[in-house]
Amino acid sequence: VRTIEGGFIGTGLKMGVVVARFNDLLTEELLKGALDCFERHGVEEVEVVRVPGSFEIPLVAKKMAESGKYDAVLALGAVVRGETKHFDLVANEVAKGVAKVSLDTGVPVIFGVITVEDELQGFNRAGVKSNKGFEYAMAALEMANLMKKLE
Ligand SMILES: O=c1[nH]c(NC[C@H](O)[C@H](O)[C@H](O)CO)c([N+](=O)[O-])c(=O)[nH]1
C-alpha cells in the first residue's frame, strides 16, 4: 500500500494570507500564530493581504490563487455571533466562497475563519487556550506539499 501525505517542510514554499480586519483583536492574533508557524517551518516567502471583513475574503482569495504566486492561500477571519444578526449569513457565505475558490483554482485555500459565540471564545482560540492560526497554517503547509506530490 503506498500512502501519499504532505509534509510540513516550508522551505521553497510561497504562502499567501488574506486576513479580515473586522474583529482584528482576534484576527491579528490568528495571523501572529500563522506567521510563527510558517517561520518555524522554514517558509521564506509570505504575503499578507488585509480585507475589511470575512465576507470579502473569497474574492481576494480567488485573486491571489489565480495569480499563481502561492502554493497555498490561508484565509483568516473571526465571525462573532454576539455582534451580528447575520452571523450565519457571513459565516456560511465565507465557507462556501473559500471552498469554491479552492476547487475553481486548484490552489489549496485553507478556511481559517473562526466562528464563535463571543469574544472570549474567540480569544480562547486565538492564543489563550490554543492558537487556531498556527493550526490552520499547518494545514496550509501540508496541503501545499501534498498538491506538489500529486502533480
Ligand atoms: O469578519 C467579520 N465580518 C463581519 N461583518 C462584516 C462583513 O464581513 C463585511 O465586511 C461587510 O458586510 C461589508 O461587506 C462580522 N459581523 O458582521 O459581525 C464578523 O463578525 N466578522
PDBQT file of the ligand as one rigid body, heavy atoms in Angstrom, charges set to zero:
ROOT
HETATM    1  O1  LIG A 201     -15.286  39.223   9.683  1.00  0.00    +0.000 OA
HETATM    2  C1  LIG A 201     -16.383  39.575  10.119  1.00  0.00    +0.000 A 
HETATM    3  N1  LIG A 201     -17.168  40.420   9.393  1.00  0.00    +0.000 N 
HETATM    4  C2  LIG A 201     -18.358  40.828   9.866  1.00  0.00    +0.000 A 
HETATM    5  N2  LIG A 201     -19.100  41.673   9.123  1.00  0.00    +0.000 N 
HETATM    6  C3  LIG A 201     -18.529  42.449   8.023  1.00  0.00    +0.000 C 
HETATM    7  C4  LIG A 201     -18.552  41.662   6.716  1.00  0.00    +0.000 C 
HETATM    8  O2  LIG A 201     -17.543  40.661   6.727  1.00  0.00    +0.000 OA
HETATM    9  C5  LIG A 201     -18.277  42.601   5.533  1.00  0.00    +0.000 C 
HETATM   10  O3  LIG A 201     -17.003  43.188   5.697  1.00  0.00    +0.000 OA
HETATM   11  C6  LIG A 201     -19.321  43.712   5.438  1.00  0.00    +0.000 C 
HETATM   12  O4  LIG A 201     -20.615  43.109   5.431  1.00  0.00    +0.000 OA
HETATM   13  C7  LIG A 201     -19.119  44.542   4.172  1.00  0.00    +0.000 C 
HETATM   14  O5  LIG A 201     -19.239  43.720   3.042  1.00  0.00    +0.000 OA
HETATM   15  C8  LIG A 201     -18.823  40.384  11.117  1.00  0.00    +0.000 A 
HETATM   16  N3  LIG A 201     -20.053  40.814  11.638  1.00  0.00    +0.000 N 
HETATM   17  O6  LIG A 201     -20.924  41.331  10.905  1.00  0.00    +0.000 OA
HETATM   18  O7  LIG A 201     -20.261  40.681  12.911  1.00  0.00    +0.000 OA
HETATM   19  C9  LIG A 201     -17.988  39.485  11.869  1.00  0.00    +0.000 A 
HETATM   20  O8  LIG A 201     -18.313  39.037  12.989  1.00  0.00    +0.000 OA
HETATM   21  N4  LIG A 201     -16.809  39.118  11.329  1.00  0.00    +0.000 N 
ENDROOT
TORSDOF 0
